[in-house]
Amino acid sequence: MIKKQVMVNILEGREDRPIAKLVQVTNNYKSRIYFLEPENNRRINGKSMMGMMTLALYPGEPVTVEVDGEDEKEAMEGIENYLTGQGK
């Protein structure tokens, strides 16, 4: 399992398109992917559009990503690239 804080640099509040694209990115991998929301002590399934719509992601703020599975390194890299604006 890999757990890492990633700085969000591409999203504008809670717009649908960036979240939809992020869900597409997470669904490219076999690993289980969760975004952690410490304020509410929640783990949100990164492959669930409905769940991800409840996650507040804002530019310049970190989010903790947890990835567990056979392609976890590749998944974390892909998610990090997208969130930091390197993989638009």
Biopython code that builds the backbone (N, CA, C, O; Angstrom):
import numpy as np
from Bio.PDB.StructureBuilder import StructureBuilder

atoms = [
    (1, "MET", "N", (0.847, -1.181, 0.000)),
    (1, "MET", "CA", (0.000, 0.000, 0.000)),
    (1, "MET", "C", (0.888, 1.238, 0.000)),
    (1, "MET", "O", (1.917, 1.288, 0.674)),
    (2, "ILE", "N", (0.463, 2.236, -0.774)),
    (2, "ILE", "CA", (1.140, 3.526, -0.831)),
    (2, "ILE", "C", (0.149, 4.582, -0.353)),
    (2, "ILE", "O", (-1.006, 4.602, -0.777)),
    (3, "LYS", "N", (0.609, 5.448, 0.525)),
    (3, "LYS", "CA", (-0.216, 6.554, 1.009)),
    (3, "LYS", "C", (0.618, 7.808, 0.851)),
    (3, "LYS", "O", (1.759, 7.860, 1.310)),
    (4, "LYS", "N", (0.055, 8.826, 0.201)),
    (4, "LYS", "CA", (0.842, 10.011, -0.106)),
    (4, "LYS", "C", (-0.046, 11.249, -0.163)),
    (4, "LYS", "O", (-1.183, 11.196, -0.632)),
    (5, "GLN", "N", (0.494, 12.361, 0.322)),
    (5, "GLN", "CA", (-0.189, 13.645, 0.170)),
    (5, "GLN", "C", (0.215, 14.243, -1.160)),
    (5, "GLN", "O", (1.399, 14.308, -1.487)),
    (6, "VAL", "N", (-0.775, 14.683, -1.928)),
    (6, "VAL", "CA", (-0.538, 15.252, -3.247)),
    (6, "VAL", "C", (-1.145, 16.653, -3.272)),
    (6, "VAL", "O", (-2.273, 16.859, -2.823)),
    (7, "MET", "N", (-0.390, 17.608, -3.798)),
    (7, "MET", "CA", (-0.884, 18.973, -3.918)),
    (7, "MET", "C", (-1.789, 19.084, -5.144)),
    (7, "MET", "O", (-1.408, 18.683, -6.244)),
    (8, "VAL", "N", (-2.965, 19.619, -4.950)),
    (8, "VAL", "CA", (-3.931, 19.800, -6.042)),
    (8, "VAL", "C", (-3.618, 21.113, -6.737)),
    (8, "VAL", "O", (-3.588, 22.165, -6.098)),
    (9, "ASN", "N", (-3.385, 21.057, -8.043)),
    (9, "ASN", "CA", (-3.039, 22.265, -8.792)),
    (9, "ASN", "C", (-3.883, 22.493, -10.037)),
    (9, "ASN", "O", (-3.599, 23.415, -10.801)),
    (10, "ILE", "N", (-4.914, 21.681, -10.265)),
    (10, "ILE", "CA", (-5.656, 21.859, -11.505)),
    (10, "ILE", "C", (-7.148, 22.080, -11.334)),
    (10, "ILE", "O", (-7.808, 22.543, -12.265)),
    (11, "LEU", "N", (-7.686, 21.766, -10.192)),
    (11, "LEU", "CA", (-9.136, 21.801, -10.046)),
    (11, "LEU", "C", (-9.633, 23.167, -9.605)),
    (11, "LEU", "O", (-8.973, 23.861, -8.832)),
    (12, "GLU", "N", (-10.775, 23.537, -10.091)),
    (12, "GLU", "CA", (-11.431, 24.775, -9.699)),
    (12, "GLU", "C", (-12.616, 24.392, -8.825)),
    (12, "GLU", "O", (-13.701, 24.124, -9.341)),
    (13, "GLY", "N", (-12.428, 24.363, -7.536)),
    (13, "GLY", "CA", (-13.521, 24.023, -6.627)),
    (13, "GLY", "C", (-14.031, 22.617, -6.853)),
    (13, "GLY", "O", (-13.247, 21.667, -6.859)),
    (14, "ARG", "N", (-15.332, 22.467, -7.039)),
    (14, "ARG", "CA", (-15.933, 21.140, -7.191)),
    (14, "ARG", "C", (-16.594, 20.992, -8.548)),
    (14, "ARG", "O", (-17.675, 20.411, -8.655)),
    (15, "GLU", "N", (-15.959, 21.507, -9.578)),
    (15, "GLU", "CA", (-16.524, 21.372, -10.921)),
    (15, "GLU", "C", (-16.592, 19.899, -11.317)),
    (15, "GLU", "O", (-15.775, 19.084, -10.887)),
    (16, "ASP", "N", (-17.566, 19.582, -12.132)),
    (16, "ASP", "CA", (-17.792, 18.191, -12.524)),
    (16, "ASP", "C", (-16.717, 17.632, -13.442)),
    (16, "ASP", "O", (-16.283, 16.497, -13.245)),
    (17, "ARG", "N", (-16.274, 18.385, -14.434)),
    (17, "ARG", "CA", (-15.342, 17.833, -15.430)),
    (17, "ARG", "C", (-14.017, 17.369, -14.832)),
    (17, "ARG", "O", (-13.597, 16.249, -15.124)),
    (18, "PRO", "N", (-13.329, 18.178, -14.004)),
    (18, "PRO", "CA", (-12.075, 17.671, -13.431)),
    (18, "PRO", "C", (-12.274, 16.429, -12.565)),
    (18, "PRO", "O", (-11.433, 15.530, -12.570)),
    (19, "ILE", "N", (-13.375, 16.375, -11.827)),
    (19, "ILE", "CA", (-13.660, 15.196, -11.007)),
    (19, "ILE", "C", (-13.941, 14.000, -11.912)),
    (19, "ILE", "O", (-13.460, 12.900, -11.644)),
    (20, "ALA", "N", (-14.704, 14.198, -12.967)),
    (20, "ALA", "CA", (-14.996, 13.103, -13.900)),
    (20, "ALA", "C", (-13.713, 12.582, -14.530)),
    (20, "ALA", "O", (-13.539, 11.371, -14.669)),
    (21, "LYS", "N", (-12.829, 13.466, -14.907)),
    (21, "LYS", "CA", (-11.545, 13.062, -15.491)),
    (21, "LYS", "C", (-10.707, 12.302, -14.460)),
    (21, "LYS", "O", (-10.060, 11.309, -14.795)),
    (22, "LEU", "N", (-10.717, 12.768, -13.204)),
    (22, "LEU", "CA", (-9.973, 12.085, -12.150)),
    (22, "LEU", "C", (-10.510, 10.668, -11.947)),
    (22, "LEU", "O", (-9.729, 9.734, -11.765)),
    (23, "VAL", "N", (-11.815, 10.501, -11.976)),
    (23, "VAL", "CA", (-12.410, 9.164, -11.852)),
    (23, "VAL", "C", (-12.003, 8.296, -13.038)),
    (23, "VAL", "O", (-11.754, 7.102, -12.869)),
    (24, "GLN", "N", (-11.933, 8.876, -14.235)),
    (24, "GLN", "CA", (-11.458, 8.124, -15.402)),
    (24, "GLN", "C", (-10.017, 7.670, -15.196)),
    (24, "GLN", "O", (-9.666, 6.532, -15.511)),
    (25, "VAL", "N", (-9.187, 8.562, -14.667)),
    (25, "VAL", "CA", (-7.786, 8.219, -14.408)),
    (25, "VAL", "C", (-7.712, 7.052, -13.425)),
    (25, "VAL", "O", (-6.982, 6.092, -13.666)),
    (26, "THR", "N", (-8.451, 7.121, -12.331)),
    (26, "THR", "CA", (-8.383, 6.060, -11.320)),
    (26, "THR", "C", (-8.885, 4.728, -11.864)),
    (26, "THR", "O", (-8.388, 3.672, -11.471)),
    (27, "ASN", "N", (-9.858, 4.767, -12.759)),
    (27, "ASN", "CA", (-10.405, 3.528, -13.308)),
    (27, "ASN", "C", (-9.496, 2.866, -14.333)),
    (27, "ASN", "O", (-9.805, 1.779, -14.821)),
    (28, "ASN", "N", (-8.379, 3.507, -14.668)),
    (28, "ASN", "CA", (-7.391, 2.888, -15.549)),
    (28, "ASN", "C", (-6.530, 1.863, -14.826)),
    (28, "ASN", "O", (-5.735, 1.166, -15.457)),
    (29, "TYR", "N", (-6.679, 1.764, -13.509)),
    (29, "TYR", "CA", (-5.816, 0.906, -12.711)),
    (29, "TYR", "C", (-6.633, -0.146, -11.969)),
    (29, "TYR", "O", (-7.803, 0.062, -11.649)),
    (30, "LYS", "N", (-5.987, -1.281, -11.703)),
    (30, "LYS", "CA", (-6.635, -2.369, -10.983)),
    (30, "LYS", "C", (-6.636, -2.145, -9.473)),
    (30, "LYS", "O", (-7.487, -2.689, -8.769)),
    (31, "SER", "N", (-5.704, -1.361, -8.973)),
    (31, "SER", "CA", (-5.566, -1.125, -7.535)),
    (31, "SER", "C", (-6.798, -0.461, -6.941)),
    (31, "SER", "O", (-7.560, 0.214, -7.634)),
    (32, "ARG", "N", (-6.975, -0.668, -5.639)),
    (32, "ARG", "CA", (-7.997, 0.053, -4.896)),
    (32, "ARG", "C", (-7.444, 1.442, -4.602)),
    (32, "ARG", "O", (-6.303, 1.575, -4.158)),
    (33, "ILE", "N", (-8.242, 2.472, -4.847)),
    (33, "ILE", "CA", (-7.780, 3.853, -4.714)),
    (33, "ILE", "C", (-8.776, 4.617, -3.849)),
    (33, "ILE", "O", (-9.978, 4.624, -4.114)),
    (34, "TYR", "N", (-8.244, 5.261, -2.805)),
    (34, "TYR", "CA", (-9.076, 6.044, -1.895)),
    (34, "TYR", "C", (-8.483, 7.424, -1.705)),
    (34, "TYR", "O", (-7.265, 7.602, -1.697)),
    (35, "PHE", "N", (-9.364, 8.393, -1.551)),
    (35, "PHE", "CA", (-8.981, 9.742, -1.186)),
    (35, "PHE", "C", (-9.455, 9.937, 0.251)),
    (35, "PHE", "O", (-10.611, 9.663, 0.574)),
    (36, "LEU", "N", (-8.560, 10.409, 1.106)),
    (36, "LEU", "CA", (-8.871, 10.517, 2.520)),
    (36, "LEU", "C", (-9.291, 11.935, 2.864)),
    (36, "LEU", "O", (-8.646, 12.905, 2.467)),
    (37, "GLU", "N", (-10.376, 12.036, 3.604)),
    (37, "GLU", "CA", (-10.892, 13.317, 4.055)),
    (37, "GLU", "C", (-10.817, 13.322, 5.581)),
    (37, "GLU", "O", (-11.735, 12.840, 6.245)),
    (38, "PRO", "N", (-9.727, 13.864, 6.143)),
    (38, "PRO", "CA", (-9.510, 13.780, 7.584)),
    (38, "PRO", "C", (-10.525, 14.556, 8.420)),
    (38, "PRO", "O", (-10.797, 14.179, 9.560)),
    (39, "GLU", "N", (-11.088, 15.633, 7.873)),
    (39, "GLU", "CA", (-12.037, 16.427, 8.647)),
    (39, "GLU", "C", (-13.246, 15.601, 9.063)),
    (39, "GLU", "O", (-13.752, 15.747, 10.176)),
    (40, "ASN", "N", (-13.704, 14.740, 8.174)),
    (40, "ASN", "CA", (-14.883, 13.915, 8.439)),
    (40, "ASN", "C", (-14.529, 12.449, 8.649)),
    (40, "ASN", "O", (-15.410, 11.599, 8.775)),
    (41, "ASN", "N", (-13.223, 12.159, 8.686)),
    (41, "ASN", "CA", (-12.738, 10.796, 8.885)),
    (41, "ASN", "C", (-13.350, 9.832, 7.858)),
    (41, "ASN", "O", (-13.845, 8.761, 8.210)),
    (42, "ARG", "N", (-13.303, 10.241, 6.571)),
    (42, "ARG", "CA", (-13.878, 9.423, 5.502)),
    (42, "ARG", "C", (-12.814, 8.963, 4.526)),
    (42, "ARG", "O", (-11.828, 9.658, 4.279)),
    (43, "ARG", "N", (-13.035, 7.768, 3.971)),
    (43, "ARG", "CA", (-12.246, 7.249, 2.855)),
    (43, "ARG", "C", (-13.193, 7.182, 1.678)),
    (43, "ARG", "O", (-14.205, 6.481, 1.715)),
    (44, "ILE", "N", (-12.856, 7.917, 0.631)),
    (44, "ILE", "CA", (-13.734, 7.985, -0.529)),
    (44, "ILE", "C", (-13.137, 7.166, -1.664)),
    (44, "ILE", "O", (-11.978, 7.350, -2.036)),
    (45, "ASN", "N", (-13.938, 6.265, -2.204)),
    (45, "ASN", "CA", (-13.509, 5.410, -3.302)),
    (45, "ASN", "C", (-13.239, 6.278, -4.528)),
    (45, "ASN", "O", (-14.147, 6.925, -5.049)),
    (46, "GLY", "N", (-11.992, 6.288, -4.983)),
    (46, "GLY", "CA", (-11.596, 7.106, -6.115)),
    (46, "GLY", "C", (-12.183, 6.666, -7.437)),
    (46, "GLY", "O", (-12.088, 7.393, -8.426)),
    (47, "LYS", "N", (-12.789, 5.489, -7.475)),
    (47, "LYS", "CA", (-13.391, 4.987, -8.709)),
    (47, "LYS", "C", (-14.897, 5.229, -8.748)),
    (47, "LYS", "O", (-15.570, 4.837, -9.701)),
    (48, "SER", "N", (-15.418, 5.869, -7.719)),
    (48, "SER", "CA", (-16.849, 6.143, -7.625)),
    (48, "SER", "C", (-17.134, 7.608, -7.927)),
    (48, "SER", "O", (-16.722, 8.496, -7.180)),
    (49, "MET", "N", (-17.835, 7.853, -9.017)),
    (49, "MET", "CA", (-18.170, 9.234, -9.382)),
    (49, "MET", "C", (-19.011, 9.890, -8.290)),
    (49, "MET", "O", (-18.758, 11.038, -7.924)),
    (50, "MET", "N", (-19.987, 9.192, -7.778)),
    (50, "MET", "CA", (-20.855, 9.765, -6.736)),
    (50, "MET", "C", (-20.048, 10.093, -5.482)),
    (50, "MET", "O", (-20.227, 11.157, -4.889)),
    (51, "GLY", "N", (-19.171, 9.192, -5.082)),
    (51, "GLY", "CA", (-18.346, 9.443, -3.908)),
    (51, "GLY", "C", (-17.403, 10.610, -4.121)),
    (51, "GLY", "O", (-17.253, 11.465, -3.248)),
    (52, "MET", "N", (-16.773, 10.645, -5.276)),
    (52, "MET", "CA", (-15.801, 11.709, -5.553)),
    (52, "MET", "C", (-16.456, 13.072, -5.651)),
    (52, "MET", "O", (-15.811, 14.083, -5.371)),
    (53, "MET", "N", (-17.725, 13.127, -6.041)),
    (53, "MET", "CA", (-18.426, 14.408, -6.111)),
    (53, "MET", "C", (-18.595, 15.020, -4.712)),
    (53, "MET", "O", (-18.812, 16.226, -4.589)),
    (54, "THR", "N", (-18.498, 14.205, -3.667)),
    (54, "THR", "CA", (-18.638, 14.721, -2.301)),
    (54, "THR", "C", (-17.313, 15.225, -1.739)),
    (54, "THR", "O", (-17.283, 15.850, -0.678)),
    (55, "LEU", "N", (-16.229, 14.956, -2.440)),
    (55, "LEU", "CA", (-14.898, 15.346, -1.973)),
    (55, "LEU", "C", (-14.571, 16.760, -2.445)),
    (55, "LEU", "O", (-14.618, 17.055, -3.639)),
    (56, "ALA", "N", (-14.246, 17.612, -1.509)),
    (56, "ALA", "CA", (-13.884, 18.991, -1.853)),
    (56, "ALA", "C", (-12.391, 19.052, -2.146)),
    (56, "ALA", "O", (-11.566, 18.914, -1.243)),
    (57, "LEU", "N", (-12.052, 19.261, -3.412)),
    (57, "LEU", "CA", (-10.660, 19.407, -3.828)),
    (57, "LEU", "C", (-10.470, 20.832, -4.316)),
    (57, "LEU", "O", (-11.206, 21.296, -5.187)),
    (58, "TYR", "N", (-9.489, 21.528, -3.762)),
    (58, "TYR", "CA", (-9.248, 22.921, -4.125)),
    (58, "TYR", "C", (-7.793, 23.132, -4.525)),
    (58, "TYR", "O", (-6.893, 22.534, -3.934)),
    (59, "PRO", "N", (-7.558, 23.974, -5.520)),
    (59, "PRO", "CA", (-6.181, 24.264, -5.940)),
    (59, "PRO", "C", (-5.351, 24.792, -4.781)),
    (59, "PRO", "O", (-5.811, 25.611, -3.985)),
    (60, "GLY", "N", (-4.122, 24.306, -4.705)),
    (60, "GLY", "CA", (-3.202, 24.758, -3.673)),
    (60, "GLY", "C", (-3.328, 24.044, -2.344)),
    (60, "GLY", "O", (-2.596, 24.355, -1.404)),
    (61, "GLU", "N", (-4.241, 23.091, -2.249)),
    (61, "GLU", "CA", (-4.421, 22.328, -1.012)),
    (61, "GLU", "C", (-4.045, 20.867, -1.248)),
    (61, "GLU", "O", (-4.238, 20.342, -2.345)),
    (62, "PRO", "N", (-3.513, 20.216, -0.227)),
    (62, "PRO", "CA", (-3.142, 18.808, -0.388)),
    (62, "PRO", "C", (-4.335, 17.878, -0.186)),
    (62, "PRO", "O", (-5.302, 18.214, 0.498)),
    (63, "VAL", "N", (-4.239, 16.723, -0.790)),
    (63, "VAL", "CA", (-5.193, 15.642, -0.560)),
    (63, "VAL", "C", (-4.373, 14.370, -0.353)),
    (63, "VAL", "O", (-3.357, 14.165, -1.017)),
    (64, "THR", "N", (-4.810, 13.533, 0.555)),
    (64, "THR", "CA", (-4.113, 12.273, 0.806)),
    (64, "THR", "C", (-4.731, 11.188, -0.065)),
    (64, "THR", "O", (-5.945, 10.984, -0.069)),
    (65, "VAL", "N", (-3.865, 10.496, -0.804)),
    (65, "VAL", "CA", (-4.288, 9.434, -1.717)),
    (65, "VAL", "C", (-3.713, 8.121, -1.185)),
    (65, "VAL", "O", (-2.540, 8.045, -0.818)),
    (66, "GLU", "N", (-4.552, 7.102, -1.150)),
    (66, "GLU", "CA", (-4.145, 5.769, -0.692)),
    (66, "GLU", "C", (-4.398, 4.789, -1.821)),
    (66, "GLU", "O", (-5.517, 4.685, -2.323)),
    (67, "VAL", "N", (-3.358, 4.071, -2.219)),
    (67, "VAL", "CA", (-3.461, 3.129, -3.339)),
    (67, "VAL", "C", (-2.932, 1.776, -2.876)),
    (67, "VAL", "O", (-1.868, 1.694, -2.263)),
    (68, "ASP", "N", (-3.685, 0.715, -3.175)),
    (68, "ASP", "CA", (-3.281, -0.622, -2.755)),
    (68, "ASP", "C", (-3.626, -1.617, -3.851)),
    (68, "ASP", "O", (-4.791, -1.769, -4.218)),
    (69, "GLY", "N", (-2.605, -2.296, -4.373)),
    (69, "GLY", "CA", (-2.858, -3.314, -5.388)),
    (69, "GLY", "C", (-1.646, -3.573, -6.254)),
    (69, "GLY", "O", (-0.560, -3.042, -6.018)),
    (70, "GLU", "N", (-1.854, -4.397, -7.258)),
    (70, "GLU", "CA", (-0.742, -4.871, -8.073)),
    (70, "GLU", "C", (-0.088, -3.787, -8.919)),
    (70, "GLU", "O", (1.086, -3.909, -9.268)),
    (71, "ASP", "N", (-0.822, -2.730, -9.255)),
    (71, "ASP", "CA", (-0.242, -1.649, -10.061)),
    (71, "ASP", "C", (-0.228, -0.325, -9.284)),
    (71, "ASP", "O", (-0.388, 0.751, -9.861)),
    (72, "GLU", "N", (-0.034, -0.430, -7.967)),
    (72, "GLU", "CA", (-0.144, 0.743, -7.099)),
    (72, "GLU", "C", (0.864, 1.848, -7.431)),
    (72, "GLU", "O", (0.533, 3.030, -7.343)),
    (73, "LYS", "N", (2.075, 1.478, -7.807)),
    (73, "LYS", "CA", (3.072, 2.510, -8.133)),
    (73, "LYS", "C", (2.660, 3.300, -9.369)),
    (73, "LYS", "O", (2.742, 4.529, -9.385)),
    (74, "GLU", "N", (2.221, 2.595, -10.394)),
    (74, "GLU", "CA", (1.780, 3.256, -11.616)),
    (74, "GLU", "C", (0.535, 4.098, -11.364)),
    (74, "GLU", "O", (0.398, 5.200, -11.896)),
    (75, "ALA", "N", (-0.365, 3.567, -10.549)),
    (75, "ALA", "CA", (-1.596, 4.291, -10.231)),
    (75, "ALA", "C", (-1.290, 5.587, -9.485)),
    (75, "ALA", "O", (-1.833, 6.640, -9.818)),
    (76, "MET", "N", (-0.432, 5.511, -8.488)),
    (76, "MET", "CA", (-0.091, 6.715, -7.724)),
    (76, "MET", "C", (0.568, 7.750, -8.638)),
    (76, "MET", "O", (0.280, 8.943, -8.538)),
    (77, "GLU", "N", (1.434, 7.301, -9.508)),
    (77, "GLU", "CA", (2.101, 8.219, -10.432)),
    (77, "GLU", "C", (1.081, 8.888, -11.367)),
    (77, "GLU", "O", (1.147, 10.096, -11.594)),
    (78, "GLY", "N", (0.150, 8.112, -11.900)),
    (78, "GLY", "CA", (-0.857, 8.658, -12.795)),
    (78, "GLY", "C", (-1.777, 9.656, -12.099)),
    (78, "GLY", "O", (-2.105, 10.702, -12.661)),
    (79, "ILE", "N", (-2.185, 9.336, -10.893)),
    (79, "ILE", "CA", (-3.057, 10.234, -10.113)),
    (79, "ILE", "C", (-2.312, 11.508, -9.753)),
    (79, "ILE", "O", (-2.845, 12.610, -9.884)),
    (80, "GLU", "N", (-1.085, 11.351, -9.301)),
    (80, "GLU", "CA", (-0.278, 12.521, -8.936)),
    (80, "GLU", "C", (-0.045, 13.415, -10.153)),
    (80, "GLU", "O", (-0.156, 14.637, -10.049)),
    (81, "ASN", "N", (0.273, 12.828, -11.293)),
    (81, "ASN", "CA", (0.473, 13.614, -12.513)),
    (81, "ASN", "C", (-0.785, 14.395, -12.879)),
    (81, "ASN", "O", (-0.707, 15.559, -13.270)),
    (82, "TYR", "N", (-1.933, 13.758, -12.754)),
    (82, "TYR", "CA", (-3.172, 14.456, -13.082)),
    (82, "TYR", "C", (-3.456, 15.592, -12.087)),
    (82, "TYR", "O", (-3.758, 16.715, -12.493)),
    (83, "LEU", "N", (-3.357, 15.298, -10.798)),
    (83, "LEU", "CA", (-3.686, 16.303, -9.785)),
    (83, "LEU", "C", (-2.734, 17.493, -9.777)),
    (83, "LEU", "O", (-3.130, 18.606, -9.432)),
    (84, "THR", "N", (-1.484, 17.259, -10.156)),
    (84, "THR", "CA", (-0.515, 18.349, -10.151)),
    (84, "THR", "C", (-0.483, 19.101, -11.476)),
    (84, "THR", "O", (0.252, 20.079, -11.618)),
    (85, "GLY", "N", (-1.267, 18.654, -12.438)),
    (85, "GLY", "CA", (-1.348, 19.338, -13.717)),
    (85, "GLY", "C", (-0.338, 18.864, -14.737)),
    (85, "GLY", "O", (-0.220, 19.462, -15.807)),
    (86, "GLN", "N", (0.394, 17.806, -14.433)),
    (86, "GLN", "CA", (1.402, 17.294, -15.366)),
    (86, "GLN", "C", (0.819, 16.337, -16.379)),
    (86, "GLN", "O", (1.448, 16.056, -17.399)),
    (87, "GLY", "N", (-0.382, 15.828, -16.115)),
    (87, "GLY", "CA", (-0.966, 14.845, -17.013)),
    (87, "GLY", "C", (-2.317, 15.250, -17.536)),
    (87, "GLY", "O", (-3.208, 14.407, -17.648)),
    (88, "LYS", "N", (-2.500, 16.504, -17.857)),
    (88, "LYS", "CA", (-3.814, 17.019, -18.279)),
    (88, "LYS", "C", (-4.340, 16.318, -19.493)),
    (88, "LYS", "O", (-5.430, 16.638, -19.967)),
]
sb = StructureBuilder()
sb.init_structure("model")
sb.init_model(0)
sb.init_chain("A")
sb.init_seg("    ")
for serial, (resi, resn, name, xyz) in enumerate(atoms, 1):
    if name == "N":
        sb.init_residue(resn, " ", resi, " ")
    sb.init_atom(name, np.array(xyz, "f"), 0.0, 1.0, " ", f" {name:<3s}", serial, name[0])
structure = sb.get_structure()
